[in-house]
Amino acid sequence: MPHGPWFPQAMRTAPEGLGTSPLRPYLSDMGTDRQTAMAEFKRIIAIIGVIAVLMVIGALTYLSRYSTLDANTVIATSLGVFFSTLLGCGLFAAAFFSDKSGHDQNVTDASKSERERR
């Protein structure tokens, strides 16, 4: 059975009637896990937004040192760097949110049930 400070206390022992599997999902914990995951996701998205702005500033600073800047270059660079950073980091954040909120476990459980029915 897993143990350690990283493993939640509620998961170390299974309540009576639920079998001996310590990894069985508990419905009462799912709400708080999703709420915590959503709060963390929102915080990460805010941090990613700040990082995207800093990346735009860095790109424009680099371009201003090594070439001339006109309006088209500034607009294209700003939009391209900002949205590329948001898209790349946002997809990673969404993957981590999916895992932490329990959505991945729901899909795993559903696919196991499908395989067992065949």
N, C-alpha and C positions, 0 to 999 in steps of 0.2 A: 504494500500500500504506500502511495506517495506520502512524503512528509516534508516538513521544512517550513520556514517562515513565509515562503512564496505560495504555499498551498493553503487555500482558505480552510479555516477551522471547521466550517459547516460541511465540507467535503471529505474530511478525514474519516468520519464514521457515518454509515448510512442509518437513518432512522428505522425503527422496527417496521417490518412489512414491506420494505422496499428492496430487499435483497442485500447482497454484500458488496455490490459494485459501488465504489466511492465516486465514480464519475457520472452517476445518474443525475440528470438535470433536475433541479428543484424549482418548481414554478414560482414560489415565493421570492426566490433570489433573482429570477430573470428580470423582473421589473426594475430592481435597483441596478442590476448590471447594465441594462439598456440605458437607464437614465445617466449613470456614471459615464458610460461610453459616449452618449450624446453630448454631455457637458465637455468631455475631453476632446471630442471631435470638433466642437465649436471653437474651443481654445486653440486647437492646432490649426484650424482654418484661418483664424485671426493672425496667428504667427506666420503662416504661409503668405498671407496678404502683405504683411510687413516685409517679409523676405523678398517678395516679388517687387515691391517698390524699391527696396535697396538694390536689387539686381538691375532695375531700370536705371537708377542713378549711376551705378557702376558702368553700365554699358554706354550711357550718354557721356560720362566722363572720359571713358576710353576713346570713344569716337571724336570727342572734341579735341583731344590731345593729338590724334594722328590723322585727322581729316577735317574738312569743313562741315559744319552742320547747317542744313537748311530745314525748312518746315516739314518737307516730306520725309526726310531722314529721321527727324525727331519723332514724328508721329508713327512711322512704320516700326522704328526700333522700340519705342515705348510700348506699343500695342503687342508687338511680336514677343518681346521678352516677358512682359507682364503676363499675358495669357498662356504662354508656353510654360512658365514657372507655375502658374496656378493649375494648369491641366496636369502636368507631371506630378507635382506634389499632392494635388487634390485626389488623384487616382490612388496614390499610395495611402493617403489618409483614409479614403473610403474603404480600401482593403483592410486596413487595421481596424476601422470601426466595425466592419462586417464581422470580423473575427471576435472582437471584444464584446459586441452586443449579443452574441449568441446566434446570429443568423446562419453562420457557417455550420454550427452544430445542428440546427434544425434541418438544413439540407442534407447533412450526413445521415441523420436519423431517418429522414424520409427516404433516402436512397437505399438504406439498409432494409427498410420495410418493403420496398419494391422488390429487392433481390430475394427476400425471404418468401414473398408471395409466389414467386415463379417456381 
